[in-house]
Amino acid sequence: HGQSGLFAARDLRPGELIVPYLGELHPGSTTDPTSDYDLWLDREANVAVDAARTGNEARFVNDYRGVPGAERANAEFRDVWWEDLGERGMAVFVLPAGKRAVGRARTVGVGKGDEILVSYGKGFWGSRQRAEEVGGEEGVEPQPDGKGDPGV
C-alpha cells in the first residue's frame, strides 16, 4: 500500500492498550485540512490532537481498507483518561474478543508481526472523496469519526 505501518512486536491480547495517540493539542477550529493525523479529543470542548509534526508510533496505524488482503480492523481508537497526568487522551487498543471467539482468538487479538489496523471511519473517506472531486483538500470539514480530520 506504499505507506508506513504499525506492527505488533509480540502477541497482543484482546482489549489491550497498544499505544497512546500523542500529538499537538489545538482547537478544532484550527484544523490543518492537509493533515492525515488529526483526531478529535472532545468535540464539545473543541479540542483535537494532530500528530503530523509531533507524535509517536500511533501515527503509523493504517485503515484496514487501504491494506491489500485485510478484511477488517483488529484495533480501534478509544478515549482514555490518563490517571497519572489527570487528563483525557486518545489511544489505540486491540479490539475486544467477540462473544464467539474460541481458542487462540480469545487470548490473542493481534499476532506478533501482524499489522495493527483500525477503521478511520466513514467521515475520513467521505471527506477525502469530496476533496478529490473538487480537486484538493480545501473545504474539508472535521468529521466526528474520521482519522485525518479531527474525528475519532
N, C-alpha and C positions, 0 to 999 in steps of 0.2 A: 504494500500500500504506500510505500515511499515516505513514510514518516517514522519518527521515533516511537517507541512504545515502552510500557512499564511491564516488567516480567517478574514472576514470583521467584525469589531466591530459595524458597522452601515451600513445603505444603502449607496451605493456609486453611484454617477451619471456617466453616460457615459462620457468618456473623462477625468474624474477626476484623478488628481495625487494621487496615493496611498502612495508611499514611495520612497525616493531616494535609489539607489543601492550604498551602501558605501563599501569600502574595501581598500586594499593596492594597490596603483598605482605602476606599474612596466612596463619595456619594454616588448613587446610581445615576444621577443626572449628569455626571461627568464621564460616563462610559466611553471608552475608545471603541468606535464601531469597527475598527480593523483588528481588534484583539480576539483571539480564539481561546483566551484563558480567563475570561471574566465570568464570575458567578455571583448571584445574589446571596448575601448572608441574611438579610432581613429587608424585604420589600417595603414593609410598613415604616421601618426606620430609615429607609433609603440608603442602605449600606451594602456595598459589594466588595469583592476581593478580586484583583487581577494579578495573575501570575506571569504575565508576559515579560516583564523586566525583572521581577523579584519573585522567587518561589522555590519550590523543591521538586522532588521526583513526581509528585502527583500531577504536575502539568503534562506529563507524558502519557497519561491514561487516554486511550483511544475509544471512540464509539465502535461498538461491535459491527455496525453497518458498513464501516469502511475497511474491515479486515476480511480478506478472502477466506472463505471456509467457516467463518464464525457465524453461528446461528442465533446466539443470544448473549446478553451481558452476563458476566459472572461476578460483577461488583456493582456498587452504587454509591452515589454521593449522599451523605447524611449530615444534617445539622448536629453539632456536638456542643457540649458545654465543657470547657477546659477548667476543671475544678481548681487546679493549681494556679492558673492565671486569672480566674474569675471572669472569663469572657467566653462569648459564643464564637463558634467557628464552623468550618466545614471540613469533612474528612471523607476518605474513600474506605469503604468496608466491603468485605466479601458478602455476597448475597446470602441470606439465611437458607438453611436446608429446607426443602419443601416437605410437606407432610408425608409424601410417598417416598422420600429418599430412603434407600436401604444400603447396607454395607458401607463401602468406601465413601459414597456420596453423603452419608450422614456425618462423616468426620473430616472429609477433605472437600472444601468448596472450590479451591483453585490449586491445581497441582504444581509442584516445583517445575519451573521452566515455562509454564503457561503464561500467555499474555493476559494481563488484567484489563478487562473490557467493561465499559459502562454504556448506558444509553444517555446520549446528550439531550434527548427529549425532542419532541416534535417541533418545539419553538426554535431550536437551533437550526434544524434542517429547513424549516419553513422560511426563516429569515434569510438563510443562505440562498435558497432558491429565488426568493423575491429580489435579493441583491443582484444575483446573476441576470435575472430578467431585465433589470433596469441598468445593467452594465457597471455595477460596482457595489460598494458597501454602504453608500450614502443612504440615510433614512432607515437603517436597521434599528429596530426598537428592541430594548431589553425584553426578554421573554421569561415567564415565570418558571420554565422548566428546561431552559436550554443552556448547555455549556457553550461558551464562546460569547454569548450575550448574557449579562447577569441574569441568572435564572434558576439554577438548580436549587 
